[in-house]
Amino acid sequence: MTKENQTQEKYKVLVVDDDENAGRLAETHLKKAGYEAVYAPDGETAIKESLASGPDAILLDLRMPGIDGFEVCSRLKAEDQTKDIPIIILSSQRERNQVLKALEQGADDFIVKPLDAQVMLHKLKSILPQQTVFEEEEGRVEFRENREFVRLSEVAEATIEVPLEIVDISEGGMALVSESRLPVGKILLLNSPLLKEVLEMEDIPIRISYSVDQESDHPNRLGAEFVGLPESARKRIRQYIFKKQTERVKLT
């Protein structure tokens, strides 16, 4: 069976943590959710296992004796056969700057310890192929992306020349406000200086997922999903969000 035809039950996740209790707990949660899970107690074992069996994703602790998480991440991203394996960093709240460093070195996402099983499973679903971010049921489109977001106030333009303002953004999509009502399902090409800077792309395709009519003196609230956004661009959004959150923590 090819990776494209796999369901989440067939995905293999490597858990790397020198704290065996924490690592085995994550392994247990993964197996209960239907994943194939393998535990590695240190960085050297993690590298060998990754090169030998090619897991579909890696949960990687940063602080480990010997080869730490930074070096594991760096070495795996430097190897052709492992460079595309998504790596999710496991970190404590006080390691925010170190997580940012790991993201800049190639890690794809992060989870704050102590481990929350639901957060872990959500992150894996979002980072592995065949993610369904928006679900349509009986004509209703529901936004299912619960990832962290950043509040914005960013003026944007769309190909239909409707004035829009970006209110917040996540890797799955964004919230907008508009003076005009837009029908659910309509696809726009959105252009904004922020998105151009963050994604290094112009004319980002988005699909309107919901449209809420407000009172006459208030703009319409819209939800939009990114259409066909590559994982490399979603990763840049995650890094942007984390940087903004880190800056906000420093200021407060």
C-alpha positions in Angstrom: 0.0 0.0 0.0 1.4 3.4 -1.0 1.6 6.3 1.4 -1.0 8.1 -0.7 -3.5 5.4 0.0 -2.8 5.1 3.7 -5.3 6.0 6.3 -4.1 7.6 9.6 -4.2 4.0 11.2 -1.3 3.1 9.0 1.0 6.0 9.8 4.1 5.3 11.8 5.1 7.9 14.4 8.5 7.8 16.2 8.5 9.2 19.7 11.9 10.5 20.9 12.2 11.4 24.6 14.8 10.5 27.2 12.0 10.6 29.8 10.7 7.0 29.3 7.5 7.6 31.2 6.6 10.5 29.0 7.7 8.7 25.8 5.7 5.6 26.6 2.6 7.6 27.5 2.7 9.3 24.1 3.3 5.9 22.5 0.2 4.5 24.3 -2.0 7.4 23.2 -0.8 7.0 19.6 -1.5 3.3 19.5 -5.0 3.8 21.0 -5.7 6.3 18.2 -4.7 3.7 15.6 -1.2 4.8 14.7 1.8 2.6 14.6 4.1 4.0 17.3 7.8 3.4 18.1 9.7 4.8 21.1 13.3 5.9 21.0 15.0 6.9 24.3 17.8 9.1 22.9 18.9 11.0 19.8 21.3 8.4 18.4 18.6 5.7 18.5 16.1 8.2 16.8 18.5 8.8 13.9 19.2 5.1 13.4 15.5 4.3 13.5 14.6 7.1 11.1 17.2 6.1 8.6 16.2 2.4 8.9 12.4 2.5 8.9 11.4 6.0 7.7 8.6 7.0 10.0 5.8 9.2 8.7 6.3 11.7 11.6 8.6 12.3 14.6 7.7 13.7 18.0 11.1 15.0 19.2 12.1 16.2 22.7 14.7 19.0 22.6 16.5 18.4 25.9 18.3 15.0 25.8 21.7 13.9 26.9 24.2 13.2 24.2 22.7 14.0 20.8 20.0 16.6 21.7 16.8 17.4 19.7 18.5 20.3 17.8 21.2 18.0 16.4 18.7 15.2 15.6 16.5 17.7 13.7 19.5 19.2 11.9 20.9 15.8 10.9 17.6 14.3 9.7 16.8 17.4 7.6 20.2 17.2 6.0 19.6 13.6 4.8 17.8 13.1 1.5 15.8 10.1 2.8 14.6 11.8 6.0 14.5 15.5 5.1 10.8 15.4 4.3 9.7 13.6 7.5 7.6 16.1 9.6 9.2 16.8 13.0 7.0 18.0 15.9 9.0 19.4 18.8 8.1 18.5 22.4 9.0 21.4 24.7 8.2 23.0 28.1 6.6 26.4 28.2 9.9 28.0 29.3 11.7 26.8 26.1 9.8 29.1 23.7 13.0 30.7 22.3 14.6 27.3 21.8 11.4 26.0 20.0 11.7 29.0 17.6 15.3 28.0 17.0 14.3 24.4 16.2 11.5 25.7 13.8 14.1 27.8 12.0 16.3 24.8 11.7 13.6 22.7 10.0 11.2 21.4 12.6 7.6 21.6 11.4 5.5 22.2 14.6 5.6 22.0 18.4 3.7 20.7 21.4 4.1 22.2 24.9 4.6 19.8 27.7 3.0 18.3 29.7 1.6 16.4 26.7 -2.1 16.8 25.9 -3.1 13.7 23.9 -5.8 15.6 22.0 -3.4 18.4 21.0 -0.9 15.8 19.9 -3.4 13.9 17.7 -4.8 17.1 16.2 -1.3 18.3 15.3 -0.5 14.9 13.7 -3.7 15.0 11.6 -2.9 18.6 10.5 0.7 17.8 9.5 0.2 14.4 7.8 -1.3 14.1 4.3 -5.1 13.8 3.6 -6.0 16.4 6.3 -9.6 17.6 6.0 -9.5 21.1 7.4 -13.0 22.0 6.3 -15.9 19.6 6.4 -19.2 20.0 4.4 -22.3 18.5 5.8 -25.8 18.9 4.4 -24.8 22.1 2.6 -23.1 23.6 5.6 -19.3 24.2 5.7 -17.7 23.9 9.1 -14.3 25.2 10.0 -12.3 22.5 11.8 -8.9 24.1 12.2 -8.3 24.7 15.9 -4.6 25.7 15.6 -3.3 28.9 17.3 -3.9 32.1 15.3 -2.7 35.6 15.3 -4.9 38.7 15.5 -4.3 41.1 12.7 -5.7 44.2 11.1 -4.4 43.9 7.6 -6.1 45.5 4.5 -6.1 43.2 1.5 -7.4 43.1 -2.0 -9.2 40.4 -4.0 -9.6 39.8 -7.7 -13.3 40.7 -7.5 -12.3 44.1 -6.1 -14.2 43.7 -2.8 -12.5 45.5 0.1 -11.5 43.0 2.7 -9.7 43.1 6.0 -7.9 40.1 7.5 -8.8 39.7 11.2 -6.8 36.6 12.1 -4.9 33.9 10.4 -4.1 30.2 11.0 -2.4 27.7 8.8 -5.7 26.4 7.5 -7.3 29.8 6.6 -8.3 33.1 8.0 -11.2 35.3 9.2 -12.1 38.3 7.2 -14.5 41.2 7.4 -16.1 42.8 4.3 -18.7 45.5 3.6 -20.1 43.1 0.9 -21.6 39.7 1.5 -19.7 36.9 -0.3 -21.4 33.5 -1.1 -20.1 30.4 0.6 -17.9 28.4 -1.8 -16.7 31.3 -3.8 -12.9 31.2 -4.6 -10.9 34.4 -4.5 -7.3 35.3 -5.2 -6.3 37.3 -2.2 -3.4 39.7 -2.2 -1.9 41.4 0.8 1.6 42.6 1.7 1.6 40.4 4.8 0.8 37.2 3.0 3.3 38.0 0.3 5.9 38.5 3.0 5.0 35.4 5.1 4.2 33.0 2.3 6.5 34.4 -0.4 3.6 34.0 -2.7 1.2 36.5 -4.5 -2.5 36.0 -5.2 -3.2 33.4 -2.5 -6.3 31.2 -3.5 -8.9 31.2 -0.7 -12.4 29.7 -0.6 -15.2 31.4 1.4 -16.3 28.8 4.1 -18.9 30.9 6.0 -20.5 34.3 5.7 -22.3 35.9 8.6 -24.6 38.9 8.0 -24.2 41.6 10.5 -26.4 44.5 11.4 -26.5 47.3 8.7 -23.8 49.3 10.4 -21.4 46.4 10.9 -19.3 44.6 8.2 -19.9 41.0 7.3 -17.8 38.4 9.0 -16.3 35.8 6.7 -14.3 32.7 7.1 -12.0 31.4 4.3 -9.8 28.4 3.8 -6.6 28.3 1.8 -6.9 26.3 -1.4 -4.0 24.1 -2.5 -1.5 25.8 -0.1 1.7 23.7 0.0 3.0 22.4 3.3 6.0 24.6 2.9 3.7 27.6 3.0 1.7 26.3 6.0 5.0 25.8 7.8 5.9 29.4 7.2 2.6 30.4 8.7 3.2 28.3 11.8 6.6 29.9 12.2 5.1 33.4 11.8 2.4 32.7 14.4 4.9 31.3 16.9 7.2 34.4 16.4 4.3 36.7 17.0 3.2 34.8 20.1 6.8 34.8 21.5 7.0 38.6 20.9 3.7 39.1 22.7 4.9 37.1 25.7 8.1 39.2 25.9 6.1 42.4 25.9 3.7 41.4 28.7 
